[in-house]
Amino acid sequence: MVAIGIGTPIYAGIQAVLSGYVYREAERHDRRSPSILAIATFVFGIVAAVAMGEILLVLVVQAIILVLYLAVQSRSRPAVEP
């Protein structure tokens, strides 16, 4: 059984921030339904933590995915000419 402690609202807040970032990026790239992507990100983050029983592992995986996404985005941007 999953215990609900002081870390639960903190984790939910982190997931909300991550979902907000997903929403902003999806809207910037003109995706069809950014709100559904943001909600799915939030729900899957919570479900993954409950299913795995480990919040830290889920956060590490999400951080790795975010760093890889940002690295690809920085490489795909055209160089700014002076």
Phi, psi and omega in degrees: 000140182279130178270139178254117182233200182291336180285343182298310178292330177294314178297318178297323177294319177297319178294324178293320177296316178297320178295322176297321177294317178299318179299313181297317179292320179294322178290322180294325180269010175060045176284162187293313183221085181294331180291324177292321176298319180293316179296318179296322178298315179297310183296314181294328176295318178292314181296320179297319179293321179290318182292319181277337181074015183217113182286318185299320179297318179296318179295321178295316178297317179295321178295319178296316179297318180295317179296318177297318178298314180294325178294317179294320179296322181289329179282331184275348178284140177290148180290140180275127181270136181286000000 
